[in-house]
Amino acid sequence: MNLYDVPAPAKLNLFLHIVGRRADGYHLLQTVFRFIGLADTLNFEARADGQVARVDPLPGVPEDSDLAVRAARALQAATGTRQGVSIGLEKRIPMGGGLGGGSSDAASTLIALNRLWNTGLSRAELMRLALPLGADVPVFIFGQSAFAEGIGDTLTAVPLPERAYVVAQPDASVPTPLVFGDPDLTRDTACITIADFLASTNSGALPSTAMFGRNDMEPVVYKRFPEVFRAAEWLASSDVGIVARMSGSGACLFAEFLDMPAAILAERKIAATMRDAGKMADKSQAVRESPVRFRLVQASPGLIEHPLRHWIAS
């Protein structure tokens, strides 16, 4: 038995507040995770020799550091299975973008191999196995939009309205440890409640003006990675008019819309404005800087739940 075209969706942090720091250095957070349609795709082919191997290299990531490979080996160790697997990965989620691509790959690997190898772990057992792989991995196994606290591992399901998003990745890759280690990072934001957040989502205001709270990591990333700041500033300019927020530790920015037609319209507006700015830069010697460029600009629906949620016995 093999499993093909297994999705690993990206996540957004709709807000991200840092409310404290533990004695061991871990930061205490409050955030809401939402999955979106942008996704990596994984393929799993069973092996009888017990080996876990990648089919294709992932640039900049050694096989032993690959979270999907580490997840498979963790499941082997936890269950004692002698089965192996070859893992293929089609990468669409930008790396270093704050969209949880590696964490999502790890979670989908645990879910898929739990089925492929018939290891029979419950959702709670898979979540415990996932946490050492990264603080974001359990939420993908949790499988629902979630209000997260602690180090991001205390999860409560929250109902979210249908929304669509435009995700843009500036020409930057932000290492999360660098952001968490910055002395200027805000670490004392006041705690809020789930009711505070839910009241904002039901306010009836337009999504572009109704994003709750803030991302406490933005000032640090904007300072250290000016290209991210320039991209956010450009999106908010009168030519484009899109208010964007950074997801996670960045560098990706997102804007929220009521539905996919509105998000697609915004995506096209970004592309058209960039083309027009590029033409003007080519014609005018007075323009010394090229227009802001993005590695990825994509409209994606917000998902109600993880596409593999029902692959696990709760």
URCORJO-V486501 format. One record per pair of residues at least 6 apart in sequence whose C-alpha atoms are under 7 Angstrom apart, sorted by the first residue. I is the first residue (numbers start at 1). J is the second residue. D is the distance in whole Angstrom. If there is no record, write none. Layout:
i->(I;I)
j->(J;J)
d->(D;D)
This chain:
i->(1;1;2;2;2;3;3;3;4;4;4;5;5;5;6;6;6;7;7;7;7;8;8;8;8;8;8;9;9;9;9;9;9;9;10;10;10;10;10;10;10;10;10;11;11;11;11;11;11;12;12;12;12;12;13;13;13;13;13;13;14;14;14;15;15;15;15;15;15;16;16;16;16;16;16;16;17;17;17;17;17;17;17;18;18;18;18;18;18;18;18;18;19;19;19;19;19;19;19;20;20;20;20;21;21;21;22;26;27;28;28;28;29;29;29;29;30;30;31;31;31;32;32;32;33;33;33;34;34;35;35;35;35;36;36;36;36;37;37;37;37;38;38;39;39;40;40;40;40;41;41;41;42;42;42;42;43;43;43;44;44;44;44;45;45;45;46;46;46;47;47;47;47;48;48;49;49;50;50;50;51;51;52;52;52;52;52;52;53;53;53;53;54;54;54;54;55;55;55;56;63;64;67;67;67;67;68;68;68;71;71;71;72;72;75;79;83;93;95;95;96;96;96;96;97;97;97;97;97;97;98;98;98;98;98;98;99;99;103;103;103;104;104;106;107;107;107;107;111;111;114;114;122;122;122;123;123;123;123;127;127;130;130;131;131;135;135;135;136;138;140;143;143;143;144;144;144;145;145;145;145;146;146;146;146;147;147;147;147;148;148;148;149;162;163;163;163;163;163;163;164;164;164;164;164;164;164;164;164;165;165;165;165;165;165;165;165;165;166;166;166;166;166;166;166;166;166;167;167;167;167;167;167;167;168;168;168;168;168;168;168;169;169;169;169;169;169;169;170;170;170;170;170;170;170;170;171;171;171;171;172;172;172;173;174;174;174;176;179;179;179;179;184;185;185;186;197;200;200;207;207;207;208;208;208;208;215;217;218;222;222;228;231;232;235;235;235;236;236;240;240;240;242;243;244;244;244;245;245;245;246;246;246;247;247;257;260;263;264;267;267;267;274;277;278;278;281;281)
j->(46;116;44;45;46;43;44;45;42;43;44;41;42;43;41;42;43;39;40;41;42;39;40;41;104;105;108;35;36;37;38;39;40;104;35;36;38;39;93;99;100;101;104;33;34;35;36;99;100;33;34;35;99;247;31;32;33;34;247;248;31;32;33;31;32;212;213;214;215;29;30;31;214;215;216;248;29;30;31;189;214;215;216;27;28;29;30;186;187;188;189;216;28;29;187;188;189;190;191;27;28;187;188;27;28;187;28;151;151;149;150;151;149;150;151;152;148;149;147;148;149;146;147;148;145;146;147;145;302;145;302;303;306;300;301;302;303;300;301;302;303;93;300;92;93;90;91;92;93;89;90;91;87;88;89;90;87;88;89;85;86;87;88;85;86;87;84;85;86;83;84;85;86;83;84;83;84;82;83;84;84;85;69;72;73;84;85;86;69;85;86;87;63;86;87;88;86;87;88;88;69;70;102;103;105;106;105;106;109;106;109;110;109;110;110;119;117;101;101;173;173;174;175;251;169;173;174;250;251;252;247;248;249;250;251;252;247;248;134;136;137;137;140;137;130;137;140;141;311;312;120;121;312;313;314;141;312;313;314;138;141;137;138;137;138;151;152;153;152;153;306;305;306;309;157;305;306;157;158;159;305;155;156;157;158;155;156;157;158;154;155;156;155;302;256;257;258;259;301;302;256;257;258;259;260;263;300;301;302;254;255;256;257;263;299;300;301;302;254;255;256;263;267;297;298;299;300;252;253;254;255;297;298;299;252;253;254;294;296;297;298;251;252;253;294;295;296;297;227;228;231;251;252;293;294;295;227;293;294;295;227;228;251;251;249;250;251;249;217;220;221;249;220;217;220;216;212;210;212;256;257;258;243;255;256;257;246;249;246;228;229;251;292;244;241;242;243;242;243;269;270;273;255;255;253;254;255;253;254;255;252;253;254;253;254;263;301;299;299;297;298;299;291;291;290;291;287;290)
d->(7;7;6;5;6;6;5;7;7;4;6;5;6;6;5;5;6;6;6;5;6;5;5;6;5;5;6;6;6;6;6;4;6;6;6;6;6;6;7;5;6;6;7;6;5;4;6;5;6;6;5;6;6;6;6;6;5;7;5;6;7;6;6;5;6;6;6;5;5;7;6;5;6;4;6;7;6;5;6;6;7;6;6;7;6;5;6;7;5;6;6;6;6;6;5;5;5;6;6;6;5;5;5;4;5;7;7;7;6;7;5;5;5;6;6;6;6;5;6;5;7;6;4;6;6;5;7;5;7;7;6;5;7;6;6;4;5;5;5;6;7;7;6;6;6;6;5;5;6;6;5;7;7;6;5;6;6;5;6;6;6;5;6;5;5;7;6;5;7;6;5;5;7;6;6;7;6;5;5;4;5;6;7;7;7;5;5;6;7;7;5;6;7;6;5;6;6;6;5;6;7;7;6;7;7;5;6;4;6;5;6;6;6;6;7;7;7;6;7;7;5;5;6;7;7;6;7;5;5;5;5;5;5;4;6;6;7;7;7;6;5;6;6;7;7;6;6;6;7;7;6;7;6;5;6;7;6;6;5;5;6;6;6;6;6;7;6;6;7;7;7;6;5;5;6;5;6;6;6;7;7;6;5;4;5;6;5;6;6;5;5;7;7;7;7;6;5;5;6;5;6;5;6;5;5;6;6;4;5;6;6;5;6;6;6;5;6;7;5;5;7;6;6;7;6;4;6;7;6;4;7;6;5;6;6;5;6;6;5;4;7;6;4;6;5;6;5;7;7;6;6;6;7;6;5;6;7;7;6;6;7;7;6;6;7;6;6;6;7;7;7;7;7;7;6;6;7;7;6;6;6;7;6;7;6;7;7;6;6;6;5;6;6;6;6;5;7;5;5;7;6;7;7;6;6;5;5;5;5;6;6;4;6;6;7;6;6;6;6;7;7;6;7;6;7;6;5;7)
